[in-house]
Amino acid sequence: MHIKNLKKYYFINRFEYSHLINLDKNISFIWRNKDRETSLETLVKLSDFCKKNQRKFYISDNIKLANDVKADGVYISSSNKKLNSKFFSFKNKFKIIGSAHNLKEIKLKELQNIKEIFISPLFKDKTNKRLSIYRYLKLKHTTYMKDISLGGINEKNIKKLKLIKPCGFAGISFFDKKKGP
């Protein structure tokens, strides 16, 4: 397994064209702007940018908005317990992805029709919480969903992903560091 072959997801809070255009082409973006109001126009521009650059684009916790801006799918956070995805009609390739921290949340995500599960936190993050590699593997094997590693991944520990063989990984600071001066 090589890191370049893994799916990569970058949680973003703003549309910074000059930064996003310089990232690897195989990075998907998850919009999770919870702190401030975002214009629909900005999200449509971001969606268009992703389509033009052959990248996947997901909206966090808002299925209707993801449909409206023609995103590739929606990301359902671990705190979202709603089972309302069955009430929406999706385009063919619309994908629902989500995160979980324990077995109970993983089973809830299965009921939400999640296709890929972000299991977190793998490594210590700002909250100093983490799963052990053993616990991560145990959770990974409880579900049919593809696993994505999330939490505390950086340049120093990314090679440890070879131990758990995830389908991909996600982060914020890992990709933010690639902004440069």
C-alpha positions as CSV (number, residue, x, y, z in Angstrom):
1,M,0.0,0.0,0.0
2,H,1.3,3.4,-0.9
3,I,0.0,6.7,0.5
4,K,-0.5,8.0,-3.0
5,N,-3.0,5.3,-3.7
6,L,-5.3,6.2,-0.8
7,K,-8.4,8.3,-1.1
8,K,-7.8,11.7,0.5
9,Y,-10.4,14.0,2.0
10,Y,-9.7,17.6,3.0
11,F,-12.1,19.4,5.4
12,I,-12.3,23.0,4.2
13,N,-13.9,26.1,5.7
14,R,-13.4,28.6,2.9
15,F,-12.8,28.6,-0.9
16,E,-9.2,29.6,-1.4
17,Y,-8.7,29.0,-5.1
18,S,-4.9,29.6,-5.0
19,H,-4.4,26.9,-2.3
20,L,-6.9,24.3,-3.6
21,I,-5.7,24.4,-7.2
22,N,-2.2,23.6,-6.1
23,L,-3.1,20.4,-4.2
24,D,-2.9,16.9,-5.6
25,K,-5.7,16.2,-8.0
26,N,-6.9,13.1,-6.1
27,I,-8.0,15.1,-3.0
28,S,-11.7,15.4,-2.4
29,F,-13.1,18.4,-0.5
30,I,-15.6,18.4,2.4
31,W,-17.2,21.8,3.1
32,R,-17.8,22.1,6.8
33,N,-18.2,25.8,7.4
34,K,-20.2,25.8,10.6
35,D,-18.9,29.1,12.1
36,R,-20.2,31.6,9.6
37,E,-22.8,32.0,6.9
38,T,-21.8,30.9,3.5
39,S,-23.4,32.2,0.3
40,L,-25.0,29.8,-2.0
41,E,-23.0,31.5,-4.7
42,T,-19.7,30.5,-3.1
43,L,-20.7,26.9,-2.8
44,V,-21.8,26.8,-6.4
45,K,-18.4,28.3,-7.4
46,L,-16.6,25.6,-5.3
47,S,-18.8,22.9,-6.9
48,D,-18.0,24.2,-10.4
49,F,-14.3,24.4,-9.5
50,C,-14.3,20.7,-8.3
51,K,-16.1,19.6,-11.5
52,K,-13.7,21.5,-13.8
53,N,-10.7,20.0,-11.9
54,Q,-12.2,16.5,-11.6
55,R,-12.4,16.5,-7.8
56,K,-15.2,15.2,-5.5
57,F,-17.0,17.7,-3.4
58,Y,-19.2,17.0,-0.3
59,I,-21.2,19.2,1.9
60,S,-21.3,18.5,5.7
61,D,-24.6,17.6,7.3
62,N,-26.9,19.3,4.8
63,I,-28.4,16.9,2.2
64,K,-30.7,19.5,0.7
65,L,-27.9,22.0,0.2
66,A,-25.6,19.3,-1.2
67,N,-28.3,18.5,-3.8
68,D,-28.9,22.2,-4.5
69,V,-25.3,22.9,-5.3
70,K,-24.9,19.7,-7.2
71,A,-22.2,18.3,-4.9
72,D,-21.0,14.8,-5.3
73,G,-22.4,13.8,-2.0
74,V,-22.9,14.7,1.7
75,Y,-20.8,14.0,4.8
76,I,-22.8,13.1,7.9
77,S,-20.9,13.9,11.1
78,S,-20.9,11.6,14.1
79,S,-23.1,14.0,15.9
80,N,-25.8,13.8,13.2
81,K,-28.3,11.1,14.3
82,K,-31.0,11.8,11.7
83,L,-32.2,9.0,9.5
84,N,-33.7,11.3,6.9
85,S,-31.6,10.4,3.8
86,K,-34.3,8.0,2.7
87,F,-36.7,11.0,2.1
88,F,-34.5,12.5,-0.6
89,S,-34.1,11.5,-4.3
90,F,-30.4,11.6,-5.3
91,K,-28.7,11.7,-8.6
92,N,-27.0,8.4,-9.6
93,K,-23.5,9.0,-8.2
94,F,-24.5,11.0,-5.1
95,K,-22.6,9.4,-2.2
96,I,-23.2,9.6,1.5
97,I,-20.1,9.4,3.7
98,G,-19.8,9.9,7.5
99,S,-17.8,9.6,10.7
100,A,-18.0,7.6,13.8
101,H,-16.1,7.1,17.1
102,N,-17.5,3.8,18.4
103,L,-19.5,0.7,17.5
104,K,-22.9,2.3,18.3
105,E,-22.2,5.3,15.9
106,I,-21.0,2.9,13.2
107,K,-24.2,0.9,13.4
108,L,-26.2,4.2,13.2
109,K,-24.2,5.2,10.1
110,E,-25.1,1.9,8.5
111,L,-28.8,2.9,9.0
112,Q,-28.0,6.3,7.4
113,N,-26.8,4.5,4.2
114,I,-23.2,5.6,4.6
115,K,-20.8,4.1,2.0
116,E,-17.5,5.2,3.6
117,I,-16.9,5.6,7.3
118,F,-14.4,8.0,8.8
119,I,-13.2,6.3,12.0
120,S,-11.6,8.8,14.4
121,P,-9.5,9.9,16.1
122,L,-6.8,7.5,15.0
123,F,-3.8,9.5,16.4
124,K,-3.7,12.1,19.2
125,D,-5.2,15.3,18.1
126,K,-5.8,18.7,19.9
127,T,-8.2,17.0,22.4
128,N,-5.5,14.4,23.2
129,K,-8.0,11.6,22.5
130,R,-7.2,8.7,20.2
131,L,-8.0,5.2,19.3
132,S,-5.3,2.6,19.5
133,I,-4.4,0.9,16.2
134,Y,-5.9,-2.3,17.7
135,R,-9.2,-0.6,18.6
136,Y,-9.3,1.0,15.1
137,L,-8.9,-2.4,13.4
138,K,-11.6,-3.8,15.7
139,L,-14.1,-1.1,14.7
140,K,-13.1,-1.4,11.0
141,H,-14.0,-5.1,11.0
142,T,-17.4,-4.5,12.4
143,T,-18.8,-3.0,9.2
144,Y,-19.0,-3.5,5.5
145,M,-18.3,0.2,4.8
146,K,-14.9,1.3,3.5
147,D,-12.9,2.9,6.2
148,I,-11.2,6.3,6.1
149,S,-8.7,7.2,8.9
150,L,-9.3,10.5,10.5
151,G,-7.7,12.5,13.4
152,G,-4.2,13.6,14.1
153,I,-2.7,12.5,10.8
154,N,0.5,14.3,10.0
155,E,3.8,14.0,8.1
156,K,5.4,12.1,11.0
157,N,2.8,9.4,11.5
158,I,1.3,9.0,8.0
159,K,3.5,6.0,7.3
160,K,1.7,4.2,10.2
161,L,-1.4,4.0,8.0
162,K,0.3,1.0,6.4
163,L,-0.4,-1.0,9.6
164,I,-4.2,-0.6,9.3
165,K,-4.6,-0.5,5.5
166,P,-7.5,2.0,5.3
167,C,-9.2,2.9,2.1
168,G,-8.2,6.5,2.6
169,F,-7.5,9.3,5.1
170,A,-8.9,12.7,5.9
171,G,-7.7,15.8,7.7
172,I,-7.4,19.5,7.9
173,S,-3.9,20.5,9.2
174,F,-2.2,17.9,7.0
175,F,-3.4,19.7,3.9
176,D,-3.2,23.2,5.4
177,K,0.5,22.8,5.8
178,K,0.8,22.5,2.0
179,K,-0.4,26.1,1.6
180,G,3.1,27.5,1.7
181,P,4.1,31.2,2.3
